[in-house]
């Protein structure tokens, strides 16, 4: 498999399940009376599930098939982005109330826009340009902070140790995201990598690995009924794949500072 085909496979097998999960989360969070919106969300779920099956079948295909597939996916993702933004606008005007916060939905939009940037290259038969670590930090550290806060709120209040761990991660990611904002300013020097940024890359990767391990432990505890809460294991698995993807992208952006992760963000959820 060539570099373009391998890059296509990696990106689609991560992002299509991510988009599918988002549509499922939105459908589940919508009020029962929002029938039309739920039907639209469910339609996106089926569409992304179908596209995922095609991507899995394309694994050993030539570049031209991946190029046409990327164009098809791009259209679906753009439509889903419009749906998300319309829904977010309704939430901000209090025309509808979901079981998710506007900020949580906004983070879903951020991720979708990242996929669209990747699709811009893939649909032209080009490998996505590797991102600078700072742009990765700005997207995924804020996302991880939101995930940790979501977990803390979804655990039974008697699970003090797990809640405190989640809060610790949320605070750590918030601090690191603030640092990343400053590093964005440093990039105006036209330096791509420099020693303090590489040290920051390593620290962010360490925090993300620790969070990934916490997520795996929490998922197992909930599956075995050894921990209490309203959290669905599907949501935790989704968070794990995103943390894993962040680590892979960081390794590619700064292989000297960030070791190659042992996880695979394209793996199906663990049943």
Rosetta blueprint (number, residue, H / E / L):
1 X L
2 X L
3 X H
4 X H
5 X H
6 X H
7 X H
8 X H
9 X H
10 X H
11 X H
12 X H
13 X H
14 X H
15 X H
16 X H
17 X H
18 X H
19 X H
20 X H
21 X H
22 X H
23 X H
24 X H
25 X H
26 X H
27 X H
28 X H
29 X H
30 X L
31 X L
32 X L
33 X L
34 X L
35 X H
36 X H
37 X H
38 X H
39 X H
40 X H
41 X H
42 X H
43 X H
44 X H
45 X H
46 X H
47 X H
48 X H
49 X H
50 X H
51 X H
52 X H
53 X H
54 X H
55 X H
56 X H
57 X H
58 X L
59 X L
60 X L
61 X L
62 X L
63 X H
64 X H
65 X H
66 X H
67 X H
68 X H
69 X H
70 X H
71 X H
72 X H
73 X H
74 X H
75 X H
76 X H
77 X H
78 X H
79 X H
80 X H
81 X H
82 X H
83 X H
84 X H
85 X H
86 X H
87 X H
88 X H
89 X H
90 X H
91 X H
92 X H
93 X L
94 X L
95 X L
96 X L
97 X L
98 X L
99 X L
100 X L
101 X L
102 X H
103 X H
104 X H
105 X H
106 X H
107 X H
108 X H
109 X H
110 X H
111 X H
112 X H
113 X H
114 X H
115 X H
116 X H
117 X H
118 X H
119 X H
120 X H
121 X H
122 X H
123 X L
124 X L
125 X L
126 X L
127 X L
128 X L
129 X L
130 X L
131 X L
132 X L
133 X H
134 X H
135 X H
136 X H
137 X H
138 X H
139 X H
140 X H
141 X H
142 X H
143 X H
144 X H
145 X H
146 X H
147 X H
148 X H
149 X H
150 X H
151 X H
152 X H
153 X H
154 X H
155 X E
156 X L
157 X L
158 X L
159 X L
160 X H
161 X H
162 X H
163 X H
164 X H
165 X H
166 X H
167 X H
168 X H
169 X H
170 X H
171 X H
172 X H
173 X H
174 X H
175 X H
176 X H
177 X H
178 X H
179 X H
180 X H
181 X H
182 X H
183 X H
184 X H
185 X H
186 X H
187 X H
188 X H
189 X H
190 X L
191 X L
192 X L
193 X L
194 X L
195 X H
196 X H
197 X H
198 X H
199 X H
200 X H
201 X H
202 X H
203 X H
204 X H
205 X H
206 X H
207 X H
208 X H
209 X H
210 X H
211 X H
212 X H
213 X H
214 X H
215 X H
216 X H
217 X H
218 X H
219 X H
220 X H
221 X H
222 X H
223 X H
224 X L
225 X L
226 X L
227 X L
228 X L
229 X E
230 X L
231 X L
232 X L
233 X H
234 X H
235 X H
236 X H
237 X H
238 X H
239 X H
240 X H
241 X H
242 X H
243 X H
244 X H
245 X H
246 X H
247 X H
248 X H
249 X H
250 X H
251 X H
252 X H
253 X H
254 X L
255 X L
256 X L
257 X L
258 X L
259 X L
260 X L
261 X L
262 X L
263 X L
264 X L
265 X L
266 X L
267 X L
268 X L
269 X L
270 X L
271 X L
